[in-house]
Amino acid sequence: MLLLILGCMTACSDDSSLDRLDETIKQRELFLNIKKNRVDSIRHLLTPDIDRQQRLNIYNELFQQYLTFNFDSALMYVDYASDIIEPTDGYELQTQVEIHRALSLATSGHFSHAINILKRIDSTKLPPSLLEEYFSACEWTYGVWAAYSDKRTIAPEFNQMSLAYLDSLIAVTDVSKPEYTYRLAERHLRQHNLKDAKKEYLATLARIPVESRLYAQAAYALASTYRDMQNKEKYKEWMVNAAISDQKVPLKENLALQQLAIFLKEEEGDIKRANYYLELALEDAIFYNNRLRMLEAAEKIPDITTAYQNTINAQNKRLKFYILLIGLLTILLVVVTAYIHRQRKIVSRSKDEMEHLNEKLRELNMQLSQTNKSRQEYVSLFMDLCATYIEKLNRFPIILKLKVKNMGDLNSVADRYVRPTDTETREMFQNFDSAFLRVYPDYIRQFNALLRPDKQIYPRKGELLNTDLRIYALVRMGITDSNKIATLLFLSSQTIFNHRTQVRNRAIDRDNFEKEVANLCEIYP
């Protein structure tokens, strides 16, 4: 019961996508160290012997590395680049530094400052490569600013500006690059062409690695597309993919974890995970130093934290109930165990008494068996004596005739008084049958059990035993000699032999039949 309750309480979600994200989050420090090592390897190229152009290129590379990783560091390398640029370097190089500055400010939430910088740039003087960066910075700044503005008043104007710059950006983007399909998807999404947007986002994602900023952006945008399509399952799937990409790049300026936390709280009630993800999102915002992201996460944390605390309180109440229930079950278990122990003692005593009683019964059975055996021996001895006397009586007329041959009257008298009459014979058999069946009441049934079903023997109406049953009754009593049986039954030895042979032929086991008859109605100890 305890294991079942704890199992129910600690059962975790079987959502494989969230499990993948959790496994990736466990490696946050690893991805962070990889990023730091990569940045350090670039920074170590800043040696005193490199020329100014090389130094500008390294500053630019470090800016790209820090743009979505740490705002202060990104702006610092923009300042470093600005410090070594000379008025004679030309408009293109000076503008590139200002575009980077505007991007840094916009990414960190300083939208008005970024727009002021971008407005001072004359796009007609820019080459195609730098023009793409300029339009990208303008589109990004207005788009993000719109997201943080009032939806009814300011946001529509900024969205319109962002869309206009997006069209310009698409016009200068190389169609062979994945950025081209991504920007097409962005335009479709803003124009609410959701099917076309989904198609272009998927095409973009198929061409880029997970460990890239563009993948994280496209996955997040595809999730937003599925949200607008009312497909919550796909929204969750791609928001998880975006969060995984954010962790692997790693991007500290991100939204996926924050949006996923809100979804888990509102749609699935997974308050614990939502609270955990939102804490990580706030941690990333602090690391990047994005004040708007920090403010946004901080505003959401109280709601989720309160909900999480309510969940913990509810769990604590359930835990108290389970503890009380377990306590009651434990008490019940102790009572039941004591009762069982007591019953076992009673059963043990009863078992001892039964064993003692069984021992007495075995002794009685042995005594009864011995008595039965003795009784059988006495009856057998008595029948032997009867057979002997009957035999002597049968010989008596012969001897008497030999002695007194001329005394005809004596001969007839001897025959009449020595040989029993039929009535006497029937009476003798009646008495024998009755006495035998009192001693062995189950004899006939057990005897027939030794015979084949279609060959069984039963006495006629008015008889207790017939000749066959009577012959084997004598065999059961230990009289197996056919001559003695013939004498007792006033039949010839040949007749007895024939009857025994015929009955054996009816037996199931002919060879052991008479042995089995001899053991009928035994009483075993």
C-alpha positions as a Python dict, from the first residue, in 0.01 Angstrom:
ca = {
    (1, 'M'): (0, 0, 0),
    (2, 'L'): (284, 237, 91),
    (3, 'L'): (470, 172, -235),
    (4, 'L'): (149, 219, -433),
    (5, 'I'): (73, 552, -267),
    (6, 'L'): (426, 683, -311),
    (7, 'G'): (426, 563, -670),
    (8, 'C'): (106, 756, -741),
    (9, 'M'): (238, 1067, -569),
    (10, 'T'): (573, 1072, -749),
    (11, 'A'): (454, 955, -1088),
    (12, 'C'): (618, 1170, -1349),
    (13, 'S'): (506, 1263, -1696),
    (14, 'D'): (586, 1022, -1975),
    (15, 'D'): (619, 1316, -2224),
    (16, 'S'): (930, 1227, -2421),
    (17, 'S'): (976, 1577, -2566),
    (18, 'L'): (989, 1735, -2221),
    (19, 'D'): (1222, 1458, -2109),
    (20, 'R'): (1455, 1549, -2398),
    (21, 'L'): (1446, 1913, -2292),
    (22, 'D'): (1518, 1822, -1930),
    (23, 'E'): (1815, 1612, -2039),
    (24, 'T'): (1944, 1905, -2246),
    (25, 'I'): (1898, 2145, -1954),
    (26, 'K'): (2111, 1916, -1739),
    (27, 'Q'): (2396, 1996, -1981),
    (28, 'R'): (2355, 2374, -1962),
    (29, 'E'): (2692, 2417, -1797),
    (30, 'L'): (2858, 2205, -2065),
    (31, 'F'): (2712, 2412, -2350),
    (32, 'L'): (2797, 2733, -2162),
    (33, 'N'): (3160, 2626, -2121),
    (34, 'I'): (3183, 2535, -2488),
    (35, 'K'): (3056, 2881, -2577),
    (36, 'K'): (3301, 3049, -2340),
    (37, 'N'): (3589, 2845, -2478),
    (38, 'R'): (3493, 2943, -2833),
    (39, 'V'): (3479, 3311, -2737),
    (40, 'D'): (3811, 3284, -2553),
    (41, 'S'): (3974, 3125, -2857),
    (42, 'I'): (3864, 3426, -3066),
    (43, 'R'): (3966, 3675, -2797),
    (44, 'H'): (4315, 3526, -2781),
    (45, 'L'): (4363, 3634, -3142),
    (46, 'L'): (4375, 3994, -3018),
    (47, 'T'): (4752, 4018, -3001),
    (48, 'P'): (4953, 4344, -3016),
    (49, 'D'): (5107, 4259, -3354),
    (50, 'I'): (4783, 4242, -3558),
    (51, 'D'): (4684, 4533, -3780),
    (52, 'R'): (4377, 4750, -3739),
    (53, 'Q'): (4166, 4572, -3999),
    (54, 'Q'): (4234, 4234, -3839),
    (55, 'R'): (4145, 4382, -3503),
    (56, 'L'): (3815, 4517, -3643),
    (57, 'N'): (3734, 4176, -3789),
    (58, 'I'): (3795, 4008, -3451),
    (59, 'Y'): (3581, 4271, -3273),
    (60, 'N'): (3306, 4203, -3525),
    (61, 'E'): (3330, 3828, -3466),
    (62, 'L'): (3318, 3875, -3089),
    (63, 'F'): (3015, 4102, -3131),
    (64, 'Q'): (2836, 3827, -3325),
    (65, 'Q'): (2920, 3575, -3053),
    (66, 'Y'): (2794, 3803, -2774),
    (67, 'L'): (2489, 3950, -2954),
    (68, 'T'): (2247, 3696, -2806),
    (69, 'F'): (2476, 3581, -2526),
    (70, 'N'): (2562, 3890, -2319),
    (71, 'F'): (2449, 4245, -2397),
    (72, 'D'): (2723, 4426, -2205),
    (73, 'S'): (2999, 4231, -2377),
    (74, 'A'): (2840, 4275, -2721),
    (75, 'L'): (2812, 4653, -2671),
    (76, 'M'): (3165, 4663, -2532),
    (77, 'Y'): (3315, 4522, -2853),
    (78, 'V'): (3102, 4760, -3058),
    (79, 'D'): (3257, 5044, -2858),
    (80, 'Y'): (3605, 4894, -2909),
    (81, 'A'): (3546, 4887, -3283),
    (82, 'S'): (3408, 5243, -3281),
    (83, 'D'): (3717, 5368, -3093),
    (84, 'I'): (3961, 5251, -3359),
    (85, 'I'): (3759, 5362, -3660),
    (86, 'E'): (3894, 5677, -3818),
    (87, 'P'): (3704, 5938, -4019),
    (88, 'T'): (3897, 5836, -4326),
    (89, 'D'): (3774, 5473, -4309),
    (90, 'G'): (3463, 5552, -4507),
    (91, 'Y'): (3089, 5547, -4459),
    (92, 'E'): (3049, 5170, -4495),
    (93, 'L'): (3277, 5075, -4203),
    (94, 'Q'): (3137, 5345, -3975),
    (95, 'T'): (2780, 5242, -4059),
    (96, 'Q'): (2845, 4874, -3986),
    (97, 'V'): (2950, 4962, -3630),
    (98, 'E'): (2636, 5173, -3583),
    (99, 'I'): (2414, 4891, -3716),
    (100, 'H'): (2577, 4656, -3463),
    (101, 'R'): (2517, 4910, -3190),
    (102, 'A'): (2150, 4942, -3285),
    (103, 'L'): (2113, 4561, -3291),
    (104, 'S'): (2264, 4533, -2944),
    (105, 'L'): (2036, 4802, -2804),
    (106, 'A'): (1725, 4654, -2970),
    (107, 'T'): (1804, 4301, -2850),
    (108, 'S'): (1843, 4427, -2495),
    (109, 'G'): (1516, 4625, -2507),
    (110, 'H'): (1647, 4976, -2578),
    (111, 'F'): (1423, 5020, -2882),
    (112, 'S'): (1402, 5399, -2909),
    (113, 'H'): (1779, 5437, -2894),
    (114, 'A'): (1820, 5171, -3161),
    (115, 'I'): (1565, 5336, -3391),
    (116, 'N'): (1734, 5677, -3351),
    (117, 'I'): (2064, 5525, -3460),
    (118, 'L'): (1912, 5342, -3757),
    (119, 'K'): (1726, 5656, -3872),
    (120, 'R'): (2057, 5841, -3904),
    (121, 'I'): (2182, 5586, -4157),
    (122, 'D'): (2143, 5661, -4529),
    (123, 'S'): (2060, 5319, -4680),
    (124, 'T'): (2122, 5446, -5036),
    (125, 'K'): (2492, 5467, -4959),
    (126, 'L'): (2521, 5106, -4840),
    (127, 'P'): (2656, 4812, -5048),
    (128, 'P'): (2429, 4501, -5089),
    (129, 'S'): (2605, 4299, -4815),
    (130, 'L'): (2566, 4574, -4556),
    (131, 'L'): (2220, 4663, -4682),
    (132, 'E'): (2098, 4318, -4574),
    (133, 'E'): (2232, 4380, -4221),
    (134, 'Y'): (2065, 4723, -4213),
    (135, 'F'): (1720, 4597, -4322),
    (136, 'S'): (1753, 4303, -4081),
    (137, 'A'): (1829, 4540, -3792),
    (138, 'C'): (1533, 4765, -3880),
    (139, 'E'): (1292, 4475, -3924),
    (140, 'W'): (1406, 4315, -3596),
    (141, 'T'): (1388, 4640, -3396),
    (142, 'Y'): (1039, 4738, -3507),
    (143, 'G'): (913, 4380, -3477),
    (144, 'V'): (1036, 4331, -3119),
    (145, 'W'): (924, 4680, -3020),
    (146, 'A'): (575, 4603, -3149),
    (147, 'A'): (567, 4289, -2933),
    (148, 'Y'): (624, 4502, -2622),
    (149, 'S'): (388, 4783, -2719),
    (150, 'D'): (17, 4841, -2670),
    (151, 'K'): (-164, 4605, -2907),
    (152, 'R'): (-436, 4853, -3001),
    (153, 'T'): (-245, 5180, -3050),
    (154, 'I'): (131, 5159, -3108),
    (155, 'A'): (186, 4794, -3204),
    (156, 'P'): (-1, 4806, -3540),
    (157, 'E'): (220, 5095, -3662),
    (158, 'F'): (541, 4919, -3560),
    (159, 'N'): (424, 4593, -3714),
    (160, 'Q'): (357, 4773, -4041),
    (161, 'M'): (707, 4922, -4032),
    (162, 'S'): (858, 4583, -3954),
    (163, 'L'): (671, 4420, -4241),
    (164, 'A'): (788, 4690, -4483),
    (165, 'Y'): (1150, 4637, -4384),
    (166, 'L'): (1095, 4260, -4410),
    (167, 'D'): (990, 4300, -4775),
    (168, 'S'): (1306, 4504, -4838),
    (169, 'L'): (1511, 4242, -4658),
    (170, 'I'): (1369, 3957, -4869),
    (171, 'A'): (1451, 4153, -5183),
    (172, 'V'): (1824, 4167, -5097),
    (173, 'T'): (1855, 3811, -4954),
    (174, 'D'): (2026, 3538, -5155),
    (175, 'V'): (1751, 3290, -5251),
    (176, 'S'): (1987, 2996, -5202),
    (177, 'K'): (2035, 3074, -4834),
    (178, 'P'): (1808, 2924, -4560),
    (179, 'E'): (1755, 3280, -4438),
    (180, 'Y'): (1552, 3342, -4755),
    (181, 'T'): (1289, 3075, -4684),
    (182, 'Y'): (1285, 3181, -4317),
    (183, 'R'): (1208, 3542, -4412),
    (184, 'L'): (940, 3428, -4658),
    (185, 'A'): (783, 3230, -4374),
    (186, 'E'): (796, 3537, -4151),
    (187, 'R'): (606, 3741, -4411),
    (188, 'H'): (344, 3466, -4452),
    (189, 'L'): (298, 3448, -4076),
    (190, 'R'): (248, 3823, -4038),
    (191, 'Q'): (-3, 3814, -4322),
    (192, 'H'): (-177, 3519, -4152),
    (193, 'N'): (-104, 3278, -4437),
    (194, 'L'): (-47, 3001, -4184),
    (195, 'K'): (-17, 2703, -4420),
    (196, 'D'): (244, 2879, -4636),
    (197, 'A'): (428, 2996, -4325),
    (198, 'K'): (440, 2640, -4187),
    (199, 'K'): (570, 2509, -4520),
    (200, 'E'): (854, 2764, -4539),
    (201, 'Y'): (952, 2723, -4173),
    (202, 'L'): (976, 2346, -4215),
    (203, 'A'): (1184, 2393, -4531),
    (204, 'T'): (1420, 2623, -4338),
    (205, 'L'): (1454, 2389, -4040),
    (206, 'A'): (1541, 2099, -4268),
    (207, 'R'): (1851, 2283, -4393),
    (208, 'I'): (2011, 2407, -4069),
    (209, 'P'): (2163, 2245, -3759),
    (210, 'V'): (1991, 2253, -3421),
    (211, 'E'): (2292, 2431, -3270),
    (212, 'S'): (2226, 2755, -3457),
    (213, 'R'): (2039, 3076, -3374),
    (214, 'L'): (1838, 3054, -3697),
    (215, 'Y'): (1709, 2709, -3600),
    (216, 'A'): (1597, 2840, -3260),
    (217, 'Q'): (1423, 3136, -3428),
    (218, 'A'): (1253, 2920, -3692),
    (219, 'A'): (1142, 2657, -3438),
    (220, 'Y'): (995, 2928, -3214),
    (221, 'A'): (817, 3090, -3510),
    (222, 'L'): (683, 2752, -3628),
    (223, 'A'): (547, 2689, -3278),
    (224, 'S'): (372, 3027, -3293),
    (225, 'T'): (226, 2927, -3630),
    (226, 'Y'): (84, 2606, -3484),
    (227, 'R'): (-57, 2808, -3193),
    (228, 'D'): (-249, 3026, -3439),
    (229, 'M'): (-367, 2706, -3611),
    (230, 'Q'): (-505, 2584, -3274),
    (231, 'N'): (-272, 2283, -3280),
    (232, 'K'): (-159, 2269, -2918),
    (233, 'E'): (29, 1942, -2951),
    (234, 'K'): (250, 2073, -3234),
    (235, 'Y'): (288, 2407, -3059),
    (236, 'K'): (430, 2231, -2756),
    (237, 'E'): (653, 2006, -2968),
    (238, 'W'): (819, 2292, -3157),
    (239, 'M'): (841, 2520, -2856),
    (240, 'V'): (1034, 2238, -2686),
    (241, 'N'): (1258, 2210, -2995),
    (242, 'A'): (1319, 2584, -2983),
    (243, 'A'): (1408, 2566, -2613),
    (244, 'I'): (1648, 2277, -2678),
    (245, 'S'): (1816, 2479, -2954),
    (246, 'D'): (1842, 2782, -2719),
    (247, 'Q'): (2027, 2565, -2468),
    (248, 'K'): (2266, 2413, -2722),
    (249, 'V'): (2372, 2736, -2899),
    (250, 'P'): (2349, 2868, -2621),
    (251, 'L'): (2123, 3173, -2650),
    (252, 'K'): (2072, 3372, -2333),
    (253, 'E'): (1834, 3612, -2509),
    (254, 'N'): (1547, 3369, -2558),
    (255, 'L'): (1171, 3333, -2515),
    (256, 'A'): (1103, 2961, -2567),
    (257, 'L'): (1142, 2849, -2205),
    (258, 'Q'): (926, 3135, -2084),
    (259, 'Q'): (646, 3060, -2331),
    (260, 'L'): (670, 2687, -2263),
    (261, 'A'): (636, 2753, -1889),
    (262, 'I'): (316, 2950, -1947),
    (263, 'F'): (177, 2674, -2170),
    (264, 'L'): (252, 2401, -1915),
    (265, 'K'): (87, 2599, -1638),
    (266, 'E'): (-227, 2697, -1825),
    (267, 'E'): (-283, 2395, -2052),
    (268, 'E'): (-140, 2099, -1863),
    (269, 'G'): (-130, 2212, -1502),
    (270, 'D'): (235, 2108, -1473),
    (271, 'I'): (313, 2380, -1220),
    (272, 'K'): (640, 2231, -1101),
    (273, 'R'): (796, 2224, -1447),
    (274, 'A'): (651, 2563, -1534),
    (275, 'N'): (809, 2716, -1224),
    (276, 'Y'): (1143, 2549, -1302),
    (277, 'Y'): (1149, 2666, -1666),
    (278, 'L'): (1051, 3020, -1573),
    (279, 'E'): (1331, 3036, -1318),
    (280, 'L'): (1576, 2930, -1590),
    (281, 'A'): (1434, 3193, -1827),
    (282, 'L'): (1483, 3461, -1561),
    (283, 'E'): (1835, 3335, -1499),
    (284, 'D'): (1913, 3368, -1873),
    (285, 'A'): (1765, 3720, -1885),
    (286, 'I'): (1982, 3826, -1591),
    (287, 'F'): (2289, 3671, -1753),
    (288, 'Y'): (2219, 3857, -2079),
    (289, 'N'): (2117, 4175, -1892),
    (290, 'N'): (1793, 4218, -2084),
    (291, 'R'): (1582, 4438, -1857),
    (292, 'L'): (1259, 4382, -2051),
    (293, 'R'): (1301, 4003, -2041),
    (294, 'M'): (1375, 4022, -1669),
    (295, 'L'): (1068, 4236, -1609),
    (296, 'E'): (853, 4006, -1824),
    (297, 'A'): (970, 3690, -1646),
    (298, 'A'): (943, 3857, -1306),
    (299, 'E'): (580, 3950, -1377),
    (300, 'K'): (494, 3589, -1460),
    (301, 'I'): (687, 3429, -1175),
    (302, 'P'): (446, 3531, -892),
    (303, 'D'): (148, 3369, -1065),
    (304, 'I'): (334, 3048, -1135),
    (305, 'T'): (503, 3052, -795),
    (306, 'T'): (167, 3101, -623),
    (307, 'A'): (17, 2818, -825),
    (308, 'Y'): (320, 2604, -749),
    (309, 'Q'): (292, 2685, -377),
    (310, 'N'): (-76, 2595, -388),
    (311, 'T'): (17, 2267, -552),
    (312, 'I'): (278, 2201, -283),
    (313, 'N'): (21, 2280, -13),
    (314, 'A'): (-230, 2045, -173),
    (315, 'Q'): (38, 1777, -194),
    (316, 'N'): (125, 1833, 171),
    (317, 'K'): (-239, 1790, 266),
    (318, 'R'): (-255, 1471, 66),
    (319, 'L'): (71, 1360, 223),
    (320, 'K'): (-70, 1418, 572),
    (321, 'F'): (-379, 1221, 477),
    (322, 'Y'): (-165, 939, 338),
    (323, 'I'): (51, 940, 653),
    (324, 'L'): (-262, 922, 869),
    (325, 'L'): (-400, 646, 648),
    (326, 'I'): (-71, 458, 664),
    (327, 'G'): (-71, 499, 1043),
    (328, 'L'): (-421, 355, 1067),
    (329, 'L'): (-327, 74, 831),
    (330, 'T'): (-18, 7, 1043),
    (331, 'I'): (-229, -15, 1359),
    (332, 'L'): (-472, -241, 1176),
    (333, 'L'): (-180, -451, 1056),
    (334, 'V'): (-49, -486, 1413),
    (335, 'V'): (-395, -588, 1537),
    (336, 'V'): (-440, -835, 1252),
    (337, 'T'): (-90, -972, 1309),
    (338, 'A'): (-164, -1022, 1680),
    (339, 'Y'): (-495, -1187, 1594),
    (340, 'I'): (-328, -1414, 1340),
    (341, 'H'): (-57, -1501, 1592),
    (342, 'R'): (-323, -1589, 1846),
    (343, 'Q'): (-516, -1795, 1593),
    (344, 'R'): (-197, -1973, 1496),
    (345, 'K'): (-146, -2070, 1858),
    (346, 'I'): (-505, -2197, 1875),
    (347, 'V'): (-457, -2387, 1549),
    (348, 'S'): (-129, -2524, 1679),
    (349, 'R'): (-298, -2649, 1997),
    (350, 'S'): (-583, -2791, 1792),
    (351, 'K'): (-331, -2956, 1567),
    (352, 'D'): (-162, -3115, 1867),
    (353, 'E'): (-498, -3231, 1998),
    (354, 'M'): (-590, -3368, 1657),
    (355, 'E'): (-257, -3545, 1636),
    (356, 'H'): (-319, -3697, 1977),
    (357, 'L'): (-670, -3799, 1870),
    (358, 'N'): (-536, -3942, 1546),
    (359, 'E'): (-283, -4140, 1743),
    (360, 'K'): (-563, -4285, 1957),
    (361, 'L'): (-763, -4361, 1643),
    (362, 'R'): (-464, -4538, 1491),
    (363, 'E'): (-430, -4743, 1808),
    (364, 'L'): (-802, -4826, 1799),
    (365, 'N'): (-776, -4915, 1434),
    (366, 'M'): (-484, -5140, 1507),
    (367, 'Q'): (-676, -5303, 1789),
    (368, 'L'): (-982, -5335, 1568),
    (369, 'S'): (-770, -5475, 1288),
    (370, 'Q'): (-614, -5722, 1529),
    (371, 'T'): (-960, -5810, 1660),
    (372, 'N'): (-1086, -5853, 1306),
    (373, 'K'): (-789, -6068, 1222),
    (374, 'S'): (-840, -6279, 1533),
    (375, 'R'): (-1211, -6307, 1459),
    (376, 'Q'): (-1130, -6415, 1106),
    (377, 'E'): (-884, -6673, 1234),
    (378, 'Y'): (-1139, -6809, 1481),
    (379, 'V'): (-1412, -6826, 1216),
    (380, 'S'): (-1169, -6992, 977),
    (381, 'L'): (-1070, -7242, 1246),
    (382, 'F'): (-1435, -7304, 1324),
    (383, 'M'): (-1516, -7364, 958),
    (384, 'D'): (-1219, -7601, 932),
    (385, 'L'): (-1355, -7795, 1225),
    (386, 'C'): (-1698, -7796, 1065),
    (387, 'A'): (-1552, -7925, 743),
    (388, 'T'): (-1365, -8197, 934),
    (389, 'Y'): (-1674, -8306, 1122),
    (390, 'I'): (-1889, -8295, 811),
    (391, 'E'): (-1632, -8508, 636),
    (392, 'K'): (-1629, -8758, 924),
    (393, 'L'): (-2006, -8762, 926),
    (394, 'N'): (-2006, -8826, 553),
    (395, 'R'): (-1768, -9121, 604),
    (396, 'F'): (-1961, -9255, 899),
    (397, 'P'): (-2237, -9428, 695),
    (398, 'I'): (-1972, -9590, 479),
    (399, 'I'): (-1784, -9721, 780),
    (400, 'L'): (-2104, -9829, 943),
    (401, 'K'): (-2210, -10014, 629),
    (402, 'L'): (-1880, -10192, 613),
    (403, 'K'): (-1918, -10302, 970),
    (404, 'V'): (-2280, -10415, 950),
    (405, 'K'): (-2339, -10527, 593),
    (406, 'N'): (-2624, -10763, 678),
    (407, 'M'): (-2816, -10513, 875),
    (408, 'G'): (-3028, -10344, 610),
    (409, 'D'): (-3240, -10154, 853),
    (410, 'L'): (-2931, -10000, 1015),
    (411, 'N'): (-2808, -9880, 679),
    (412, 'S'): (-3125, -9689, 607),
    (413, 'V'): (-3126, -9541, 953),
    (414, 'A'): (-2766, -9431, 914),
    (415, 'D'): (-2834, -9263, 581),
    (416, 'R'): (-3137, -9082, 722),
    (417, 'Y'): (-2985, -8949, 1040),
    (418, 'V'): (-2624, -8883, 932),
    (419, 'R'): (-2682, -8689, 605),
    (420, 'P'): (-2848, -8348, 651),
    (421, 'T'): (-3175, -8284, 475),
    (422, 'D'): (-3222, -8005, 216),
    (423, 'T'): (-3405, -7800, 471),
    (424, 'E'): (-3117, -7831, 714),
    (425, 'T'): (-2869, -7744, 441),
    (426, 'R'): (-3061, -7428, 343),
    (427, 'E'): (-3091, -7330, 708),
    (428, 'M'): (-2718, -7382, 754),
    (429, 'F'): (-2639, -7170, 447),
    (430, 'Q'): (-2888, -6903, 562),
    (431, 'N'): (-2719, -6881, 899),
    (432, 'F'): (-2373, -6873, 740),
    (433, 'D'): (-2472, -6604, 488),
    (434, 'S'): (-2634, -6389, 754),
    (435, 'A'): (-2340, -6419, 992),
    (436, 'F'): (-2087, -6350, 717),
    (437, 'L'): (-2265, -6039, 590),
    (438, 'R'): (-2292, -5900, 941),
    (439, 'V'): (-1915, -5929, 969),
    (440, 'Y'): (-1852, -5807, 612),
    (441, 'P'): (-2154, -5594, 515),
    (442, 'D'): (-1981, -5445, 206),
    (443, 'Y'): (-1865, -5780, 76),
    (444, 'I'): (-2091, -5808, -230),
    (445, 'R'): (-2013, -5454, -359),
    (446, 'Q'): (-1638, -5492, -309),
    (447, 'F'): (-1643, -5839, -461),
    (448, 'N'): (-1821, -5715, -775),
    (449, 'A'): (-1574, -5426, -801),
    (450, 'L'): (-1314, -5691, -886),
    (451, 'L'): (-1522, -5819, -1178),
    (452, 'R'): (-1582, -5670, -1519),
    (453, 'P'): (-1896, -5451, -1519),
    (454, 'D'): (-2088, -5685, -1749),
    (455, 'K'): (-1988, -5998, -1554),
    (456, 'Q'): (-2078, -5904, -1198),
    (457, 'I'): (-2257, -6155, -968),
    (458, 'Y'): (-2556, -6083, -747),
    (459, 'P'): (-2777, -6323, -541),
    (460, 'R'): (-3130, -6392, -658),
    (461, 'K'): (-3428, -6248, -480),
    (462, 'G'): (-3470, -6414, -141),
    (463, 'E'): (-3100, -6512, -121),
    (464, 'L'): (-2830, -6352, 79),
    (465, 'L'): (-2545, -6519, -111),
    (466, 'N'): (-2543, -6757, -406),
    (467, 'T'): (-2299, -7045, -459),
    (468, 'D'): (-2028, -6832, -627),
    (469, 'L'): (-2046, -6561, -361),
    (470, 'R'): (-2051, -6824, -88),
    (471, 'I'): (-1742, -7003, -229),
    (472, 'Y'): (-1546, -6680, -229),
    (473, 'A'): (-1684, -6583, 111),
    (474, 'L'): (-1506, -6894, 240),
    (475, 'V'): (-1193, -6789, 44),
    (476, 'R'): (-1217, -6448, 214),
    (477, 'M'): (-1225, -6630, 548),
    (478, 'G'): (-901, -6806, 461),
    (479, 'I'): (-1042, -7142, 344),
    (480, 'T'): (-885, -7184, 2),
    (481, 'D'): (-873, -7562, -25),
    (482, 'S'): (-1137, -7673, -275),
    (483, 'N'): (-1194, -8003, -90),
    (484, 'K'): (-1278, -7825, 233),
    (485, 'I'): (-1501, -7577, 49),
    (486, 'A'): (-1674, -7870, -122),
    (487, 'T'): (-1730, -8042, 211),
    (488, 'L'): (-1875, -7727, 372),
    (489, 'L'): (-2108, -7660, 81),
    (490, 'F'): (-2198, -8027, 27),
    (491, 'L'): (-2069, -8013, -329),
    (492, 'S'): (-1804, -8209, -514),
    (493, 'S'): (-1448, -8081, -544),
    (494, 'Q'): (-1485, -8067, -924),
    (495, 'T'): (-1793, -7849, -892),
    (496, 'I'): (-1606, -7611, -663),
    (497, 'F'): (-1313, -7601, -907),
    (498, 'N'): (-1542, -7523, -1199),
    (499, 'H'): (-1718, -7242, -1009),
    (500, 'R'): (-1385, -7085, -906),
    (501, 'T'): (-1253, -7104, -1260),
    (502, 'Q'): (-1564, -6945, -1409),
    (503, 'V'): (-1558, -6656, -1159),
    (504, 'R'): (-1186, -6594, -1216),
    (505, 'N'): (-1257, -6562, -1586),
    (506, 'R'): (-1497, -6276, -1504),
    (507, 'A'): (-1231, -6089, -1306),
    (508, 'I'): (-1061, -5768, -1418),
    (509, 'D'): (-726, -5904, -1295),
    (510, 'R'): (-757, -6281, -1331),
    (511, 'D'): (-410, -6367, -1201),
    (512, 'N'): (-443, -6175, -874),
    (513, 'F'): (-818, -6216, -828),
    (514, 'E'): (-818, -6457, -532),
    (515, 'K'): (-544, -6253, -356),
    (516, 'E'): (-763, -5947, -391),
    (517, 'V'): (-1066, -6139, -258),
    (518, 'A'): (-864, -6245, 45),
    (519, 'N'): (-808, -5873, 125),
    (520, 'L'): (-1166, -5755, 81),
    (521, 'C'): (-1325, -5549, 359),
    (522, 'E'): (-991, -5505, 534),
    (523, 'I'): (-966, -5245, 812),
    (524, 'Y'): (-633, -5067, 793),
    (525, 'P'): (-480, -4868, 1074),
}
